[in-house]
């Protein structure tokens, strides 16, 4: 119900995911039944048992404050979706809604995994020769060194599952690669990550221009910096597409040339298309939650469901829990072995 494009586009994305075999045992669509049922009928899936609905009478708008909206709207679709994961009626939650409300609700209802100080949003970005993970992409603007160490472990595990990398390269974002070049947070985190040894493939400090040169698979930073980079890159991508379209359409000769390279441009778009990884998981929780863009189209929604299914199948949270425990023993912050 929180999608900018409306619930019909989300239903269309769920339909695509199911048709492609990317939705495990099906999809539960959470929202106002009076709105959803006609949409399911129009999509031809009203009687398809792979799609179920769960009625929720309220919607948290994008401009509402997270904590206040959770208190005021206990029957919001976003809240009910997370609760379905908590009680085991769903294996993962996917939402296009209010990011702050989703993160607050997921953290409060599901709670962090033992040893994880703060959950993080992990987004997958395309480049010319590879895809890479960036975290935190906006869950926590204020971070301590312990948080960033955990993000490195969360990101490495996610890269193994989402990108199918055996030993992902992890880099800590800074303003230079020399020792001591970063701020206090970066320098402290750098020293802690070096202590983890072969538990993680830590390649050290990296600069911004390295992330698109296939030199790193996991970029670790605080939520403030990560979110700024994410939105800047998305804006740049949209500007470049508009610029090319504008320049090609300026005169008939360019338009003719544009037709000749149409296939190449389409190929480049597909390689760099952010919709292929349209869901950013909130890692470090005792349950699977993915945040899709509010502006996600049906392809992005379908891919978000695909990623959610893969996270479930690969038992990502169990791998994260084991790594956090091991790191805690090395760094002296261990939690009890029987902690879940």
C-alpha positions, 0 to 999 in steps of 0.5 A: 500500500505504500508504493508511489505507483499504487498497489496495482503495480505491487500486485503486478510485481508479485505476479511476475515473481510467482510466474518466474518461480521466485516466490517460494510458496507464494505471496501474501499481499497485505493491505485494504481488502476492498482495494486489493480484491478488484486489483487481483481480479483485474490481474486474473489471480483472484482465485489463484491459491499462490496469492493470499491477502491479509487485511490491514485497514491503515497505511503509513504515509511517506511523510509521517514520522516513524515512531509516532506513526507506529503508535497511532496506526497499529493496523497499518499494512507495514506493521502487519507485514512485519508481524506476519514474519514475527509469528512465522506466517511469512518467511520474509517481508518486502515493503515499498513504504516509509523507510523509517517506519519499516526500520523502526517496526522491524527492529522493535518487533523482530529485534536484532540478532544476538551480538548485532549492535544495529541492523543495516540496510544493504543495497546492491549497486551495478558497475561496468564489470561487477555488482557490489554491496553498500551498507549502511545505505541509510538505517543508522546515520550515527555509528560507532566503530563496533557498528561498522565492524558488524556491517562488514560481516553482514555485508560479506555474508550478503554478498556471498548469497546475493552475488554468489561470491565465495570470498567477497572483498570488503573495503572501508570507505574513507578519503584516502587509502593511507593509514590514519587518513580517515576520521576517528570513526574510520581509523578505529574501525580499520584497526578492529577489522584488521584484527579479524584476520582471515574471518573476513577478506578485508582489503583495507581503506578505499576511496570513492572512485574505487567502488566502480572499478571492480576493486571491492565487493562490499563497501562499508560506511555509516548510514549518513554517508551511504545514503548520500552516495546512494541518492547522488548516484541514482540522481546521476544515473537519471540525469545521464539517461535524460542527457543522452535522450536529449542529445540524440533527439536534437537533429535527424542525423543524431536520431539516425545515429541513435537508431544505429546504436539502440541495441548497444544503449539497451544492453548498457541499460540492462547491465546497469539497471538498478531494478535487478536488485530492487530490494535492500535487506535490513540485515542483522534482525531475527527475521527477513525484511527487505526495503524496496524503493517507493518508486519501484515498478513491477520489475523492481518489486519482482526482483525484491521478492526474488532476493527475499526468497534467496535470503531465506533459502541461503539461511543468511541470518544463521551465517550472520549469527555465527560470524558475529559470535566468532568476531565477538570472541576475537574482539572481546565482545562475545555473547553467550554461545546459546544466544539466538 
